[in-house]
């Protein structure tokens, strides 16, 4: 089965350290999304790419977060420096289209704990 | 995207049908109704989506009212593994915006 792959699955780090999360979208999908989930805020959209170009990153704290797609098989989400409030599960999703008729496929998430 | 309203929680007995309602009174003509679910500690899973007509797949059925202002997700024979948070989302030409969803608890 084709699936979205995220690494690492779990990450524990100390405040101030750089964190990089990686996502391999499903081959052939041209849209990639990063979401963050916490108990308080639920699922929040951080960034959205179409054909590797960033279309919307308004949900992302710009001073410390950055999202890129170096190529069609890799999306990265970087936090530098990390803070305890960044502790959350980060999900990547990909889809064949960003039109209303296209479903998104989610990865299993990267659980980040910042001490 | 239009906003949706769902009950925070529902219970269902194993083997019975689970009917999960969703209100989306401000839906636009080109917006689809999507349902996802999230089982504890997993990523959201696509269930079904529709525009105007009722839809059915191997997981569930989606009933959309004629005025499209509400819909119901039906799990015909709920099992314990269907215990999850179910999200109703209205999506146009944009991203998926998740609300708080309905926590469905299926009991023996």
Contacts between the chains, C-beta under 8 A, distances in Angstrom:
chain1	res1	chain2	res2	distance
A	4	B	43	7.8
A	33	B	95	6.2
A	33	B	96	7.5
A	35	B	98	7.7
A	42	B	98	6.1
A	42	B	99	7.5
A	42	B	100	6.0
A	43	B	44	7.2
A	43	B	98	3.9
A	45	B	95	5.4
A	45	B	96	7.6
A	45	B	97	6.8
A	48	B	95	5.3
A	56	B	95	6.9
A	91	B	43	5.3
A	91	B	44	7.2
A	93	B	43	7.6
A	93	B	44	7.7
A	93	B	96	7.8
A	98	B	93	6.8
A	98	B	94	6.9
A	98	B	95	7.2
A	99	B	93	5.5
A	100	B	30	6.3
A	100	B	31	6.1
A	100	B	32	4.3
A	100	B	51	7.8
A	100	B	91	5.1
A	100	B	92	5.0
A	100	B	93	5.9
A	100	B	94	7.9
A	101	B	32	6.2
A	101	B	49	7.5
A	101	B	51	7.6
A	103	B	34	7.3
A	103	B	46	4.5
A	103	B	49	6.5
A	104	B	44	7.9
A	104	B	46	6.8
A	104	B	96	5.9
A	105	B	46	6.9
A	106	B	43	3.4
A	106	B	44	4.8
A	106	B	45	7.1
A	107	B	43	5.5
A	108	B	42	6.3
A	108	B	43	5.2
A	109	B	42	7.7
A	109	B	43	5.4
